[in-house]
Amino acid sequence: MNSDSNAKAYWSATLGLLTKVLVIWALVSYGAGILFAPVLNNFSVGGYPLGFWFAQQGSIYVFIALIFWYARQMGKIDRKFGMQED
């Protein structure tokens, strides 16, 4: 692969990962905490309605997991395209 096509493929893979992260973020923060809260409130976690739990605590746990997942996936992309830091 030449340098220009390698850079374009790298950027495309990076944007694809970023899109996935943003979609998950939006679904968890806006979806689970606000839009789907009435449906989720039919279930409970620790005695609290699930929609409330997601709005207050669950989204934070998901966001922390998302940070680690993003870092791991980005490392894989970096290695695949020879962009890793030594």
CYANA upper distance limits for C-alpha pairs under 8 A (distance plus 0.5 A):
  1 MET  CA      5 SER  CA      6.91
  1 MET  CA      6 ASN  CA      6.45
  2 ASN  CA      6 ASN  CA      6.52
  3 SER  CA      7 ALA  CA      6.60
  4 ASP  CA      8 LYS  CA      6.79
  5 SER  CA      9 ALA  CA      6.58
  6 ASN  CA     10 TYR  CA      6.53
  6 ASN  CA     81 PHE  CA      7.32
  7 ALA  CA     11 TRP  CA      6.57
  8 LYS  CA     12 SER  CA      6.54
  9 ALA  CA     13 ALA  CA      6.65
 10 TYR  CA     14 THR  CA      6.63
 10 TYR  CA     77 ILE  CA      7.76
 10 TYR  CA     78 ASP  CA      8.32
 10 TYR  CA     81 PHE  CA      6.76
 11 TRP  CA     15 LEU  CA      6.58
 12 SER  CA     16 GLY  CA      6.61
 13 ALA  CA     17 LEU  CA      6.80
 13 ALA  CA     77 ILE  CA      7.55
 14 THR  CA     18 LEU  CA      6.66
 14 THR  CA     74 MET  CA      7.77
 14 THR  CA     77 ILE  CA      7.85
 15 LEU  CA     19 THR  CA      6.52
 16 GLY  CA     20 LYS  CA      6.90
 17 LEU  CA     21 VAL  CA      6.77
 17 LEU  CA     70 TYR  CA      8.11
 17 LEU  CA     73 GLN  CA      8.24
 17 LEU  CA     74 MET  CA      8.28
 18 LEU  CA     22 LEU  CA      6.66
 19 THR  CA     23 VAL  CA      6.64
 20 LYS  CA     24 ILE  CA      6.73
 21 VAL  CA     25 TRP  CA      6.57
 21 VAL  CA     66 LEU  CA      7.68
 21 VAL  CA     70 TYR  CA      7.83
 22 LEU  CA     26 ALA  CA      6.56
 23 VAL  CA     27 LEU  CA      6.63
 24 ILE  CA     28 VAL  CA      6.59
 25 TRP  CA     29 SER  CA      6.41
 25 TRP  CA     63 PHE  CA      7.66
 26 ALA  CA     30 TYR  CA      5.90
 26 ALA  CA     31 GLY  CA      7.05
 27 LEU  CA     31 GLY  CA      4.90
 27 LEU  CA     32 ALA  CA      6.78
 28 VAL  CA     32 ALA  CA      5.45
 28 VAL  CA     33 GLY  CA      7.20
 28 VAL  CA     54 PHE  CA      8.10
 28 VAL  CA     59 SER  CA      6.48
 28 VAL  CA     62 VAL  CA      8.11
 29 SER  CA     33 GLY  CA      6.01
 29 SER  CA     34 ILE  CA      8.11
 29 SER  CA     54 PHE  CA      8.37
 29 SER  CA     55 ALA  CA      7.50
 29 SER  CA     59 SER  CA      6.59
 30 TYR  CA     34 ILE  CA      5.89
 30 TYR  CA     35 LEU  CA      6.96
 31 GLY  CA     35 LEU  CA      5.23
 31 GLY  CA     36 PHE  CA      6.02
 31 GLY  CA     37 ALA  CA      8.13
 32 ALA  CA     36 PHE  CA      5.58
 32 ALA  CA     37 ALA  CA      6.22
 32 ALA  CA     40 LEU  CA      7.98
 32 ALA  CA     51 GLY  CA      6.61
 32 ALA  CA     54 PHE  CA      6.71
 32 ALA  CA     55 ALA  CA      7.63
 33 GLY  CA     37 ALA  CA      6.14
 33 GLY  CA     51 GLY  CA      6.08
 33 GLY  CA     52 PHE  CA      7.23
 33 GLY  CA     54 PHE  CA      5.98
 33 GLY  CA     55 ALA  CA      4.76
 33 GLY  CA     59 SER  CA      8.33
 34 ILE  CA     51 GLY  CA      7.99
 34 ILE  CA     55 ALA  CA      7.97
 36 PHE  CA     40 LEU  CA      6.58
 36 PHE  CA     51 GLY  CA      7.62
 37 ALA  CA     41 ASN  CA      6.27
 37 ALA  CA     50 LEU  CA      7.89
 37 ALA  CA     51 GLY  CA      4.61
 37 ALA  CA     52 PHE  CA      7.50
 38 PRO  CA     42 ASN  CA      7.78
 38 PRO  CA     51 GLY  CA      7.32
 39 VAL  CA     51 GLY  CA      8.18
 40 LEU  CA     49 PRO  CA      7.66
 40 LEU  CA     50 LEU  CA      5.75
 40 LEU  CA     51 GLY  CA      5.42
 41 ASN  CA     49 PRO  CA      5.00
 41 ASN  CA     50 LEU  CA      5.48
 41 ASN  CA     51 GLY  CA      5.49
 41 ASN  CA     52 PHE  CA      7.62
 42 ASN  CA     49 PRO  CA      7.30
 42 ASN  CA     50 LEU  CA      7.84
 43 PHE  CA     49 PRO  CA      6.39
 43 PHE  CA     50 LEU  CA      6.01
 44 SER  CA     48 TYR  CA      5.63
 44 SER  CA     49 PRO  CA      4.85
 44 SER  CA     50 LEU  CA      5.33
 45 VAL  CA     49 PRO  CA      6.92
 45 VAL  CA     50 LEU  CA      6.31
 45 VAL  CA     53 TRP  CA      7.54
 48 TYR  CA     52 PHE  CA      7.38
 48 TYR  CA     53 TRP  CA      6.82
 49 PRO  CA     53 TRP  CA      6.65
 50 LEU  CA     54 PHE  CA      6.59
 51 GLY  CA     55 ALA  CA      6.79
 52 PHE  CA     56 GLN  CA      6.65
 53 TRP  CA     57 GLN  CA      6.06
 53 TRP  CA     58 GLY  CA      6.24
 54 PHE  CA     58 GLY  CA      4.50
 54 PHE  CA     59 SER  CA      5.68
 55 ALA  CA     59 SER  CA      6.73
 56 GLN  CA     60 ILE  CA      8.25
 57 GLN  CA     61 TYR  CA      7.18
 58 GLY  CA     62 VAL  CA      6.78
 59 SER  CA     63 PHE  CA      6.51
 60 ILE  CA     64 ILE  CA      6.72
 61 TYR  CA     65 ALA  CA      6.77
 62 VAL  CA     66 LEU  CA      6.47
 63 PHE  CA     67 ILE  CA      6.75
 64 ILE  CA     68 PHE  CA      7.17
 65 ALA  CA     69 TRP  CA      6.64
 66 LEU  CA     70 TYR  CA      6.41
 67 ILE  CA     71 ALA  CA      6.72
 68 PHE  CA     72 ARG  CA      6.70
 69 TRP  CA     73 GLN  CA      6.59
 70 TYR  CA     74 MET  CA      6.39
 71 ALA  CA     75 GLY  CA      6.62
 72 ARG  CA     76 LYS  CA      6.95
 73 GLN  CA     77 ILE  CA      6.81
 74 MET  CA     78 ASP  CA      6.54
 75 GLY  CA     79 ARG  CA      6.69
 75 GLY  CA     84 GLN  CA      7.49
 76 LYS  CA     80 LYS  CA      6.58
 77 ILE  CA     81 PHE  CA      6.83
 78 ASP  CA     82 GLY  CA      6.39
 78 ASP  CA     83 MET  CA      5.12
 78 ASP  CA     84 GLN  CA      5.29
 79 ARG  CA     83 MET  CA      6.54
 79 ARG  CA     84 GLN  CA      5.80
